[in-house]
Protein backbone atom coordinates (compact mmCIF):
# COMPACT_ATOMS: atom_id res chain seq x y z
CA UNK A 1 0.00 0.00 0.00
CA UNK A 2 2.78 2.40 1.00
CA UNK A 3 4.71 1.51 -2.14
CA UNK A 4 1.68 2.18 -4.35
CA UNK A 5 1.07 5.52 -2.66
CA UNK A 6 4.73 6.45 -3.08
CA UNK A 7 4.64 5.52 -6.77
CA UNK A 8 1.51 7.62 -7.34
CA UNK A 9 3.09 10.60 -5.62
CA UNK A 10 6.26 10.18 -7.67
CA UNK A 11 4.25 9.98 -10.90
CA UNK A 12 2.28 13.06 -9.86
CA UNK A 13 5.46 14.99 -9.12
CA UNK A 14 6.95 14.08 -12.50
CA UNK A 15 3.73 15.12 -14.21
CA UNK A 16 3.79 18.47 -12.42
CA UNK A 17 7.37 19.12 -13.48
CA UNK A 18 6.65 18.11 -17.07
CA UNK A 19 3.54 20.24 -17.15
CA UNK A 20 5.30 23.27 -15.66
CA UNK A 21 8.45 23.06 -17.77
CA UNK A 22 6.65 22.44 -21.03
CA UNK A 23 4.15 25.20 -20.38
CA UNK A 24 6.92 27.60 -19.34
CA UNK A 25 8.89 26.93 -22.53
CA UNK A 26 5.84 27.30 -24.74
CA UNK A 27 4.90 30.63 -23.23
CA UNK A 28 8.48 31.88 -23.09
CA UNK A 29 8.81 31.59 -26.84
CA UNK A 30 5.30 32.89 -27.44
CA UNK A 31 5.52 35.97 -25.23
CA UNK A 32 8.98 36.64 -26.55
CA UNK A 33 7.34 37.51 -29.84
CA UNK A 34 4.75 39.75 -28.19
CA UNK A 35 7.47 41.77 -26.48
CA UNK A 36 9.77 42.03 -29.51
CA UNK A 37 6.86 42.91 -31.82
CA UNK A 38 6.61 46.46 -30.49
CA UNK A 39 10.37 46.97 -30.07
CA UNK A 40 11.77 45.39 -33.26
CA UNK A 41 9.33 43.90 -35.77
CA UNK A 42 7.43 47.16 -36.29
CA UNK A 43 10.73 48.64 -37.53
CA UNK A 44 12.57 45.72 -39.14
CA UNK A 45 9.81 43.59 -40.69
CA UNK A 46 6.84 45.97 -41.12
CA UNK A 47 8.34 49.37 -42.04
CA UNK A 48 5.85 52.15 -42.74
CA UNK A 49 5.93 55.92 -43.05
CA UNK A 50 3.64 56.14 -40.01
CA UNK A 51 5.20 54.42 -36.95
CA UNK A 52 1.74 53.61 -35.57
CA UNK A 53 0.87 51.75 -38.77
CA UNK A 54 4.05 49.71 -38.45
CA UNK A 55 3.17 48.91 -34.83
CA UNK A 56 -0.36 47.89 -35.82
CA UNK A 57 1.03 45.54 -38.49
CA UNK A 58 3.44 44.03 -35.97
CA UNK A 59 0.62 43.46 -33.50
CA UNK A 60 -1.50 42.01 -36.31
CA UNK A 61 1.23 39.42 -36.88
CA UNK A 62 1.12 38.77 -33.13
CA UNK A 63 -2.65 38.21 -33.33
CA UNK A 64 -2.65 35.96 -36.43
CA UNK A 65 -1.60 32.73 -34.66
CA UNK A 66 -4.41 33.13 -32.15
CA UNK A 67 -6.89 32.50 -34.96
CA UNK A 68 -5.02 29.33 -35.93
CA UNK A 69 -4.74 28.10 -32.35
CA UNK A 70 -8.27 26.63 -32.47
CA UNK A 71 -7.22 24.67 -35.59
CA UNK A 72 -4.15 23.37 -33.80
CA UNK A 73 -6.35 22.67 -30.82
CA UNK A 74 -8.76 20.57 -32.90
CA UNK A 75 -5.92 18.59 -34.49
CA UNK A 76 -3.93 17.87 -31.34
CA UNK A 77 -6.85 17.49 -28.96
CA UNK A 78 -8.16 14.80 -31.32
CA UNK A 79 -4.86 13.00 -30.89
CA UNK A 80 -4.86 13.67 -27.15
CA UNK A 81 -8.33 12.16 -26.66
CA UNK A 82 -7.61 9.28 -29.04
CA UNK A 83 -4.01 8.21 -28.40
CA UNK A 84 -3.12 9.94 -25.16
CA UNK A 85 -1.87 13.14 -23.56
CA UNK A 86 1.85 12.36 -23.36
CA UNK A 87 2.74 11.70 -27.02
CA UNK A 88 0.64 14.63 -28.19
CA UNK A 89 2.53 16.99 -25.89
CA UNK A 90 5.87 15.88 -27.33
CA UNK A 91 4.68 16.81 -30.83
CA UNK A 92 3.29 20.23 -29.85
CA UNK A 93 6.47 21.22 -28.04
CA UNK A 94 8.70 20.18 -30.96
CA UNK A 95 6.52 22.09 -33.45
CA UNK A 96 6.58 25.26 -31.40
CA UNK A 97 10.31 25.00 -30.71
CA UNK A 98 11.43 24.64 -34.33
CA UNK A 99 9.30 27.58 -35.49
CA UNK A 100 10.61 29.80 -32.70
CA UNK A 101 14.26 29.02 -33.35
CA UNK A 102 13.83 29.76 -37.08
CA UNK A 103 12.42 33.22 -36.31
CA UNK A 104 15.80 34.06 -34.82
CA UNK A 105 17.48 33.38 -38.19
CA UNK A 106 15.02 35.27 -40.46
CA UNK A 107 16.43 38.03 -42.68
CA UNK A 108 14.59 41.35 -42.26
CA UNK A 109 12.70 43.53 -44.75
CA UNK A 110 15.81 45.34 -45.95
CA UNK A 111 17.43 42.02 -46.89
CA UNK A 112 14.61 40.14 -48.67
CA UNK A 113 11.72 42.59 -48.95
CA UNK A 114 8.18 41.24 -48.64
CA UNK A 115 9.47 37.71 -48.09
CA UNK A 116 10.50 38.78 -44.59
CA UNK A 117 7.01 39.49 -43.21
CA UNK A 118 5.60 36.57 -45.25
CA UNK A 119 8.02 34.07 -43.71
CA UNK A 120 7.53 35.60 -40.26
CA UNK A 121 3.75 35.17 -40.50
CA UNK A 122 4.24 31.58 -41.74
CA UNK A 123 6.34 30.70 -38.69
CA UNK A 124 3.76 32.41 -36.48
CA UNK A 125 1.13 30.17 -38.04
CA UNK A 126 3.20 27.09 -37.11
CA UNK A 127 3.63 28.44 -33.59
CA UNK A 128 -0.12 28.89 -33.35
CA UNK A 129 -0.75 25.27 -34.33
CA UNK A 130 1.69 24.03 -31.69
CA UNK A 131 0.44 26.11 -28.81
CA UNK A 132 -3.14 25.36 -29.84
CA UNK A 133 -2.72 21.80 -28.62
CA UNK A 134 -0.20 22.45 -25.85
CA UNK A 135 -2.15 24.06 -23.04
CA UNK A 136 -4.95 21.52 -22.79
CA UNK A 137 -2.49 18.63 -22.69
CA UNK A 138 -0.24 20.29 -20.11
CA UNK A 139 -3.28 21.00 -17.94
CA UNK A 140 -4.60 17.44 -18.12
CA UNK A 141 -1.14 15.99 -17.53
CA UNK A 142 -1.27 17.72 -14.13
CA UNK A 143 -4.96 17.50 -13.20
CA UNK A 144 -5.47 13.87 -14.20
CA UNK A 145 -2.53 12.86 -12.01
CA UNK A 146 -4.02 14.72 -9.02
CA UNK A 147 -6.28 13.48 -6.23
CA UNK A 148 -9.71 14.97 -5.65
CA UNK A 149 -8.45 17.11 -2.77
CA UNK A 150 -5.53 18.77 -4.58
CA UNK A 151 -6.78 19.29 -8.15
CA UNK A 152 -6.95 23.05 -7.60
CA UNK A 153 -3.25 23.15 -6.80
CA UNK A 154 -2.26 20.75 -9.59
CA UNK A 155 -4.39 22.67 -12.09
CA UNK A 156 -2.69 25.94 -11.13
CA UNK A 157 0.81 24.67 -11.97
CA UNK A 158 0.43 24.85 -15.79
CA UNK A 159 -0.90 28.39 -15.27
CA UNK A 160 2.22 29.18 -13.29
CA UNK A 161 4.11 28.11 -16.40
CA UNK A 162 2.46 31.00 -18.22
CA UNK A 163 4.01 33.57 -15.88
CA UNK A 164 7.32 31.70 -15.67
CA UNK A 165 7.47 31.79 -19.46
CA UNK A 166 6.62 35.48 -19.46
CA UNK A 167 9.30 36.07 -16.83
CA UNK A 168 11.92 34.24 -18.90
CA UNK A 169 10.90 36.14 -22.02
CA UNK A 170 10.93 39.59 -20.43
CA UNK A 171 14.24 38.92 -18.66
CA UNK A 172 15.80 37.73 -21.93
CA UNK A 173 14.62 40.81 -23.82
CA UNK A 174 15.61 43.07 -20.93
CA UNK A 175 19.17 41.69 -21.07
CA UNK A 176 19.61 42.09 -24.83
CA UNK A 177 17.91 45.52 -24.67
CA UNK A 178 20.96 46.76 -22.80
CA UNK A 179 22.91 46.51 -26.03
CA UNK A 180 23.32 49.70 -28.08
CA UNK A 181 20.16 50.35 -30.08
CA UNK A 182 21.78 49.57 -33.43
CA UNK A 183 23.16 46.22 -32.25
CA UNK A 184 19.89 45.30 -30.54
CA UNK A 185 17.92 45.93 -33.75
CA UNK A 186 20.51 44.23 -35.94
CA UNK A 187 21.13 40.98 -34.07
CA UNK A 188 20.57 41.30 -30.30
CA UNK A 189 16.84 40.53 -30.48
CA UNK A 190 17.61 37.25 -32.25
CA UNK A 191 19.52 35.68 -29.37
CA UNK A 192 16.52 34.79 -27.13
CA UNK A 193 14.78 33.10 -30.08
CA UNK A 194 17.82 31.01 -30.98
CA UNK A 195 18.53 30.17 -27.32
CA UNK A 196 15.03 28.70 -26.99
CA UNK A 197 16.33 25.56 -28.76
CA UNK A 198 18.14 24.55 -25.56
CA UNK A 199 15.00 24.97 -23.46
CA UNK A 200 12.91 22.98 -25.91
CA UNK A 201 15.40 20.11 -25.91
CA UNK A 202 15.26 19.91 -22.09
CA UNK A 203 11.46 20.00 -22.17
CA UNK A 204 11.26 17.18 -24.72
CA UNK A 205 13.64 15.03 -22.67
CA UNK A 206 11.51 15.46 -19.53
CA UNK A 207 8.20 14.80 -21.27
CA UNK A 208 9.44 11.61 -22.91
CA UNK A 209 9.89 10.12 -19.42
CA UNK A 210 6.41 10.87 -18.08
CA UNK A 211 3.68 8.23 -17.73
CA UNK A 212 0.31 8.54 -19.43
CA UNK A 213 -2.39 9.95 -17.12
CA UNK A 214 -4.41 7.47 -15.01
CA UNK A 215 -7.73 8.95 -16.15
CA UNK A 216 -6.95 8.39 -19.83
CA UNK A 217 -5.58 4.90 -19.17
CA UNK A 218 -8.79 3.97 -17.36
CA UNK A 219 -10.99 5.43 -20.10
CA UNK A 220 -9.03 3.52 -22.74
CA UNK A 221 -9.21 0.27 -20.75
CA UNK A 222 -13.00 0.63 -20.53
CA UNK A 223 -13.33 1.43 -24.22
CA UNK A 224 -14.52 4.97 -23.45
CA UNK A 225 -12.47 6.66 -26.16
CA UNK A 226 -14.43 8.96 -28.48
CA UNK A 227 -14.16 8.06 -32.15
CA UNK A 228 -14.36 11.71 -33.25
CA UNK A 229 -13.87 13.79 -30.07
CA UNK A 230 -14.83 17.15 -31.57
CA UNK A 231 -18.16 15.77 -32.81
CA UNK A 232 -18.91 14.28 -29.39
CA UNK A 233 -17.91 17.53 -27.69
CA UNK A 234 -20.07 19.77 -29.84
CA UNK A 235 -22.98 17.35 -29.71
CA UNK A 236 -23.11 16.79 -25.96
CA UNK A 237 -21.09 19.62 -24.38
CA UNK A 238 -22.05 22.75 -26.34
CA UNK A 239 -23.06 24.71 -23.23
CA UNK A 240 -19.81 23.84 -21.45
CA UNK A 241 -17.75 24.93 -24.48
CA UNK A 242 -19.57 28.28 -24.69
CA UNK A 243 -19.10 28.91 -20.97
CA UNK A 244 -15.43 27.98 -21.27
CA UNK A 245 -14.97 30.49 -24.10
CA UNK A 246 -16.60 33.22 -22.03
CA UNK A 247 -14.60 32.36 -18.90
CA UNK A 248 -11.38 32.75 -20.88
CA UNK A 249 -12.13 36.34 -21.95
CA UNK A 250 -11.23 38.14 -18.70
CA UNK A 251 -8.31 35.79 -18.14
CA UNK A 252 -6.72 36.63 -21.49
CA UNK A 253 -7.52 40.20 -22.65
CA UNK A 254 -6.46 42.03 -19.44
CA UNK A 255 -3.39 39.81 -19.27
CA UNK A 256 -2.11 40.97 -22.66
CA UNK A 257 -2.90 44.57 -21.75
CA UNK A 258 -0.95 44.26 -18.49
CA UNK A 259 1.99 42.29 -19.89
CA UNK A 260 2.41 43.13 -23.59
CA UNK A 261 0.51 46.28 -24.57
CA UNK A 262 1.78 48.16 -21.51
CA UNK A 263 5.36 47.98 -22.83
CA UNK A 264 4.60 49.95 -26.00
CA UNK A 265 2.08 52.20 -24.21
CA UNK A 266 4.46 53.08 -21.39
CA UNK A 267 7.34 53.80 -23.79
CA UNK A 268 5.49 55.52 -26.64
CA UNK A 269 2.65 57.37 -24.87
CA UNK A 270 3.78 57.93 -21.29
CA UNK A 271 7.52 58.40 -21.81
CA UNK A 272 9.18 55.53 -19.94
CA UNK A 273 12.26 53.84 -21.40
CA UNK A 274 11.78 50.24 -22.51
CA UNK A 275 14.00 48.75 -19.79
CA UNK A 276 11.88 50.37 -17.05
CA UNK A 277 8.69 49.04 -18.64
CA UNK A 278 10.16 45.55 -19.02
CA UNK A 279 11.39 45.58 -15.42
CA UNK A 280 7.90 46.53 -14.18
CA UNK A 281 6.40 43.55 -16.02
CA UNK A 282 9.16 41.34 -14.62
CA UNK A 283 8.40 42.32 -11.02
CA UNK A 284 4.66 41.88 -11.55
CA UNK A 285 5.30 38.46 -13.05
CA UNK A 286 7.45 37.37 -10.11
CA UNK A 287 4.63 38.23 -7.71
CA UNK A 288 2.09 36.47 -9.92
CA UNK A 289 4.24 33.34 -10.17
CA UNK A 290 4.20 33.01 -6.38
CA UNK A 291 0.50 33.91 -6.10
CA UNK A 292 -0.92 31.41 -8.61
CA UNK A 293 -0.07 28.15 -6.78
CA UNK A 294 -1.14 29.78 -3.50
CA UNK A 295 -4.51 30.57 -5.09
CA UNK A 296 -4.66 27.00 -6.38
CA UNK A 297 -4.24 25.72 -2.81
CA UNK A 298 -6.97 28.09 -1.65
CA UNK A 299 -9.29 26.86 -4.42
CA UNK A 300 -9.05 23.36 -2.92
CA UNK A 301 -10.40 24.78 0.34
CA UNK A 302 -13.03 27.34 -0.66
CA UNK A 303 -13.94 26.30 -4.22
CA UNK A 304 -13.30 27.58 -7.73
CA UNK A 305 -16.13 30.09 -8.17
CA UNK A 306 -15.39 32.38 -5.19
CA UNK A 307 -11.81 32.98 -6.33
CA UNK A 308 -12.75 33.50 -9.98
CA UNK A 309 -15.56 35.91 -9.02
CA UNK A 310 -13.32 37.94 -6.72
CA UNK A 311 -10.56 38.26 -9.31
CA UNK A 312 -12.94 39.21 -12.13
CA UNK A 313 -14.72 41.91 -10.12
CA UNK A 314 -11.37 43.29 -8.95
CA UNK A 315 -10.02 43.48 -12.52
CA UNK A 316 -13.13 45.39 -13.62
CA UNK A 317 -12.76 47.84 -10.73
CA UNK A 318 -9.02 48.35 -11.34
CA UNK A 319 -9.22 49.21 -15.07
CA UNK A 320 -9.23 52.98 -14.63
CA UNK A 321 -6.98 53.19 -11.52
CA UNK A 322 -4.38 51.17 -13.44
CA UNK A 323 -4.04 53.81 -16.16
CA UNK A 324 -4.25 56.67 -13.65
CA UNK A 325 -1.20 55.25 -11.87
CA UNK A 326 0.70 55.08 -15.16
CA UNK A 327 -0.01 58.76 -15.82
CA UNK A 328 2.03 59.65 -12.71
CA UNK A 329 5.10 58.87 -14.88
CA UNK A 330 6.88 57.25 -11.97
CA UNK A 331 8.79 53.98 -12.27
CA UNK A 332 7.55 53.09 -8.79
CA UNK A 333 3.88 53.57 -9.65
CA UNK A 334 4.28 51.80 -13.00
CA UNK A 335 5.68 48.81 -11.13
CA UNK A 336 3.05 49.04 -8.39
CA UNK A 337 0.22 49.15 -10.95
CA UNK A 338 1.63 46.09 -12.73
CA UNK A 339 2.10 44.19 -9.47
CA UNK A 340 -1.47 44.92 -8.38
CA UNK A 341 -3.08 44.12 -11.74
CA UNK A 342 -0.96 41.22 -12.93
CA UNK A 343 0.45 39.87 -9.68
CA UNK A 344 -2.56 40.07 -7.37
CA UNK A 345 -5.87 40.58 -9.20
CA UNK A 346 -5.29 38.42 -12.28
CA UNK A 347 -3.71 35.55 -10.30
CA UNK A 348 -6.90 34.06 -8.76
CA UNK A 349 -8.67 34.06 -12.14
CA UNK A 350 -5.94 32.20 -13.99
CA UNK A 351 -5.16 29.90 -11.04
CA UNK A 352 -8.60 28.26 -11.09
CA UNK A 353 -9.43 28.48 -14.79
CA UNK A 354 -7.72 25.25 -15.85
CA UNK A 355 -9.12 23.19 -12.98
CA UNK A 356 -12.58 24.59 -13.60
CA UNK A 357 -12.29 23.65 -17.28
CA UNK A 358 -11.14 20.11 -16.60
CA UNK A 359 -13.99 19.45 -14.16
CA UNK A 360 -16.83 20.37 -16.52
CA UNK A 361 -15.88 17.90 -19.30
CA UNK A 362 -15.94 14.08 -19.37
CA UNK A 363 -12.61 12.21 -19.74
CA UNK A 364 -13.25 10.99 -23.29
CA UNK A 365 -13.65 14.58 -24.60
CA UNK A 366 -11.79 16.50 -21.92
CA UNK A 367 -8.74 17.37 -24.03
CA UNK A 368 -10.97 18.60 -26.85
CA UNK A 369 -13.40 20.47 -24.58
CA UNK A 370 -10.83 22.40 -22.57
CA UNK A 371 -8.81 23.15 -25.70
CA UNK A 372 -11.77 24.48 -27.68
CA UNK A 373 -12.91 26.73 -24.85
CA UNK A 374 -9.43 28.00 -24.13
CA UNK A 375 -8.23 28.56 -27.70
CA UNK A 376 -11.43 30.08 -29.08
CA UNK A 377 -11.52 32.43 -26.10
CA UNK A 378 -7.86 33.30 -26.69
CA UNK A 379 -8.49 33.92 -30.39
CA UNK A 380 -11.45 36.20 -29.73
CA UNK A 381 -10.03 38.22 -26.84
CA UNK A 382 -6.35 37.38 -26.32
CA UNK A 383 -4.05 37.96 -29.28
CA UNK A 384 -6.30 40.77 -30.51
CA UNK A 385 -6.06 42.72 -27.22
CA UNK A 386 -2.85 44.69 -27.99
CA UNK A 387 -4.14 45.33 -31.52
CA UNK A 388 -7.52 46.55 -30.28
CA UNK A 389 -5.93 48.69 -27.56
CA UNK A 390 -3.48 50.29 -30.01
CA UNK A 391 -6.29 50.98 -32.50
CA UNK A 392 -8.39 52.57 -29.74
CA UNK A 393 -5.50 54.83 -28.74
CA UNK A 394 -5.05 55.95 -32.34
CA UNK A 395 -8.77 56.53 -32.87
CA UNK A 396 -9.26 58.55 -29.67
CA UNK A 397 -6.16 60.71 -29.64
CA UNK A 398 -4.00 58.61 -27.30
CA UNK A 399 -6.67 58.65 -24.56
CA UNK A 400 -6.57 55.58 -22.32
CA UNK A 401 -10.29 55.82 -21.49
CA UNK A 402 -11.50 53.54 -24.34
CA UNK A 403 -8.82 50.97 -23.43
CA UNK A 404 -9.95 50.93 -19.79
CA UNK A 405 -13.57 50.53 -20.90
CA UNK A 406 -12.48 47.65 -23.15
CA UNK A 407 -10.88 45.89 -20.15
CA UNK A 408 -14.07 46.38 -18.14
CA UNK A 409 -16.18 44.95 -20.98
CA UNK A 410 -14.10 41.77 -21.09
CA UNK A 411 -14.64 41.39 -17.36
CA UNK A 412 -18.41 41.70 -17.67
CA UNK A 413 -18.50 38.92 -20.29
CA UNK A 414 -16.70 36.50 -17.99
CA UNK A 415 -18.65 37.64 -14.93
CA UNK A 416 -21.85 36.57 -16.67
CA UNK A 417 -20.37 33.18 -17.57
CA UNK A 418 -19.06 32.34 -14.09
CA UNK A 419 -22.48 33.11 -12.62
CA UNK A 420 -23.92 30.50 -15.00
CA UNK A 421 -21.26 27.90 -14.09
CA UNK A 422 -21.74 25.40 -11.27
CA UNK A 423 -19.17 24.95 -8.52
CA UNK A 424 -17.00 21.93 -9.40
CA UNK A 425 -14.96 21.49 -6.21
CA UNK A 426 -15.14 17.86 -5.12
CA UNK A 427 -16.50 16.57 -8.41
CA UNK A 428 -15.37 13.18 -9.72
CA UNK A 429 -13.24 13.21 -12.86
N, C-alpha and C positions, 0 to 999 in steps of 0.2 A: 504493500500500500504506500509506504513512504517512498519507495523507489519510483512508483508510478507518479506520485505527486511531484517528486523532484524532477522527473523527466518532463512533465507538463510545464512546470515552471521554467525549466531550461528552454523548452521549445518556445514558450511565450516570450522569454527574454530575447531570444534570437530573432523572433518575428518583430518585436518592437524595434530592435536595432536596424533590421533590414528595412522596415517601414520608414523609420526616421531618416536613415542615411539616403535611401533612394529618393524619398520626398525632398530632402534637403538639396540633393544634387539637381533634381529636376527643376526646382524653383530657383536655385542659384543661377542656372544657365538661362532660365526664362526671364527673371527679373533683371538680370544683367543687360538684356536687350532693352527693357523698359527704361533703365537708367541711361544707357548710352544713346538711346534714340534722341533724347533732347539735347545731349551734349555734343554728339558726333554726327549721327546719321543725317540730321537735318542739314548739315553743312557739307558732308562728304559724299552722300549717296542721293540726296534729294535737294540739290541746289535750286534756289529760286530768287528772283529779284526782291521779293518780299520775305523777310526772315520768318514771319508768322506762317506763310504758306508752306515754307520748307518744314517747319515744325509740325504743321498739320499733316503733311505727307508722311513724315517720320512716324507720327503717332498712328496714322492710318495703317502703316506697315506693322506697327505693334498690335493693332486691333485685328488684322486679317486672320491670324491663326486661331483667334477665339471662335471664329465662325466655322473653322474646320475641326475644332476640338470635338464637337458633337459627332462628326463623322468618324474621327479616331476613336471616340468613345464607343460608338456602335460596333466598329470592327473589333476592338480589343475586349470590350465587355462580352461580346459573343464568345470569343475565345475563353475569357475568364470564367464564364458560366458553363461552358461546354467542356473545356479541357483542364481548367484549374487556374488558380490565382498566380501561383509561383512562376510558371513558364511564361505567362503573359507579361508579367512584370519585367522579366529579363529582356524581352523584345522591346517593350516601350522605352526602357532606359537606354538600350543600345541605339535605337532610332533617334532619340532626343540628343544623345551624346555626339553622334557623328555629325548631325546637322549643326550643332553649336560649334564644334571645333572648326568646321569648314567656314563658318562666318568669319572667324578670325583670320582666314587666309584670302578673303575676297578682295579683289582690286576695287578701287572706288570709281566714282563717276568720271573723274579726270582721266583715268587710265583706260576704261573700256566703255564709257558712255552709258547708254540706256541698259546695257547688259548688267551693269552693277546693281541698280535697283531691282531688275528682273530676277537676277540670281538670288538676291537677298530675300525677296518675297517668296521665292521657291523654297529656300531653306527654312523660312518662317512657317511655310505650309507644312513641311515635314516635322518641324518642332511641334506644331499644333496637333498633328496626328498622334505623335508620341505622348504628349502630355494629356491628350484626350482620354487615353486608356490608363494612364498612370495613377491618378489620384484614387479612383475607386478601388483599384487593386491594392494599393498601399494601405488604404483605410481598412479593407477587409482582412488583409494579412494580419493587422493588429487586432481588430475587433473580434474576429472569429477564432482567435487564439485566447481571448479573454474569458474570465468567468462572469457570471451574471452580476456580481457585486463590484467589478472593477472595469466594466466596459466603458464608462465615461472617461476614466483615465487613459485606457488603452486607445480609445478613439481620438483623444486629444493629441496623442504623440505624432501622428502624421501631420496634424495641423501645426504642431511645433516645427516640423520640418519646413513649413512655408516660411516662417520667420527666420529660421536658421539659414535657409537658402537666401532670403533677402539680406540677412546680415552679411553672409559671405560675399554676395554680389556687391553690396554697397561698400564694404571694406576694400574689396579688390579695386573697384573704380576709384575710391578715395585715394588709394595708394598710387595708382598710375596717374591720377589727376594732379599729383604733386610734380609731375614732369613739366618742363616748359610747354606752353600751349602748342607750339608747332610740333614738338615731338609727340605729345599726347594725341593730337589729331592725325599725325602721320602713321604711328605704329603703336603708341602706348596703349590705346584702347583695345588693341588686338590681343594683348597678353592674357587677360582673364578668360577670353573665349578659348584660346589655345590650351591654357592650363586646365580647363575643365576636363580634358581627356584623362588626366590622372584621376580625378574624382570619379569619373564614370567607370573607369577600370576597377577601382576599389569597390564601388557600389555593385557592379556585376559579380565580382568575386564573392561578396557577402550574400547576395540574393541566391546564387547558385547553391549555397549550402543550407538553405532554409527548407523546412518541411512544408508540404501542402497543409492548408488549414483543416482542422477537424470537422468543421461544419460542412465544407465541400466534400470531404472524404465520406462523411456519413450520407450526404445527399446522393452521391454517386453510387455508394453501396446499396442504397434503397431504390435505385433507378429513378430518382427524382431530379433528373437533369433535363432542362427544357430543350426541346429540339431546335426551336428558333426563339431565343430568349427575348428579343425585342418585340416579337409578335405577342408572346405571353405577357410581357410587361405592359404593353399598350392596351391589351385586351382586358386585363384583370386589375391593373394598378394605375389607371389613368389619373385618378384623383391624387394618389400619392406622388406621381411624377410632377403634376402641376404644383402641388404644395412644395415639393422639393425645389422646383425652379424659383418659386417666389421666396422661399426661405434663403436662397443663395444671394438674392439681390442686395440686401443690406450688408451681407458678409463680404461682397466683392467690390461694389462701386466705391463705398467710402474707403476701402483699403487702398485702392489704386490712387484715390485722391490724396490720401495721407502718406503714401509711400513713393509714388512715382510722379504724379502731377505736381506735387508740392516742390519738387526739385527745380523744375523749369519756372514755376510760378514765383518761388522765393528768389530765384536769381534774375529773372527777366522783368518781373513786375515790382517786386518789393526792394530789390537791390542788394541781396545777400550774395556772397561769393559761393561758388558751387561746392567747395570743401565744407563750408559751414552748414549748407543745406544737407549734404550727404552725412555729415556727422550727427545732425539732429535726427535723421532717419535711423542712423545706426543706434543711437541711444534709445530711441523709442522701440526699436526692434529688440534690443537686449532686454528691456523691461517686459515686452510682450512674450518673449521666449520663456521667461520665468513664470509669467502669469498664466499661460495657456494650460500647462499640466496641472497647476494648482486649481484652476477652474474645472478641469476634468475631474479631479478628485472631489471637488465640491458637488459636481453634477451627480456623482454616485451617492451622495447623501441627500440632496434636496430635490433632485430631478433635473430634467433637461429644460423644460419650459420656463421655470423661474429665471434661470440664468440668461437664456436667450432673450426673454422679454425685457429684463433689466438692461442688458447691453444695447438692444435696439432702441429703447426709449432714450437712453443716455446719448447715443449717437445722434438721434434726431435733435435733442436739446442742445448738443454741443456744436452743431453746424456753424452757427453764426459766431459764437465765442471763439471758435478755432481761428477763423479769419481775422477777427478783431485782434487777437493776440499777435498774429503775424504782422499786422499793420504797425505794431510798436517798433518794428525794425531792430529788435534786440535778439542776439543769438540765444540768450537765456530763454526768452519767451517763445522763440521759434522751437527750441528744444522741449520746453515745458508743454507747449501745445501738442507736439508730436507724441510725447510720452503719454499725455492724458488721452488723446484720441486713439492712437495706435496701441499703446502699451497697456492701457487700463480699460477703456470702453469697448474697443473692438475685441479684446481677448475673450470675454465670456461667450460672445456670439460664435466665434470660430471654434472655440474649444468644444462646444456641444454639437456643432452642426453635423460632423461626420457620424457621431454615435446616433444622433437622431435619425439621420438618413438610413443607417444600417438596420435600425430597429423597426422601420415601417415597411420593409420589403422582405419577401420570403427568400430563403436561401437560393432556390433554383433561378431566381431572376435578380438577386441582390446586386451583383456586379453591374448588370445592365441598368437597374433602377436608379442606384445612387449615381452612376455615371451620367445618365441622361439628365437627371435633375441638376447635378452640379455643373455639367458642361454647357447645357442650354442656358442656365442662369448666368454662367460666366460669359457666354457669348453675347447675351442680351445686355448685361449691365457691367461686365468686368473690363474687358479689353477696350471697350468703347468709352469708358469713363474719362481717361485723360483727353481723348479726342473731343468728347462732348464738352468737357470743362474748358478746353482751349478755345473751342468754337464759341462758347458762351461769353468768354472774356473778350474775344474779338468783336462779337456782335453788340456787346453792351459797354464798350469803351473801357475795358479793363476793370470793370466793377466785379467784385467777388460775390455780390448779392445773388445773381442767378445761379452761381455754382453752389452756394450754401443751400438755396432752395432745392436744387437738384439732389443734393445729399439727403435732405429731409424727405423728399419724395420717395427715394429708394427705401428709406426706413419705413415709411407708411405702407409700402407694398408688402414688405416682410412682416410688419406688425400684424397686418390682416391675416397673413398665412399662418403665423404661429398661433393665433387665436383659434384657428380652425383645425389645428393639429392636436391630437391627443398626447398626453404624457406617456412616454414609453419606458420610463425607468422600471426595471424589474421584469420587463417582457422577456419571453423565451425566444431565442433566435431559432 
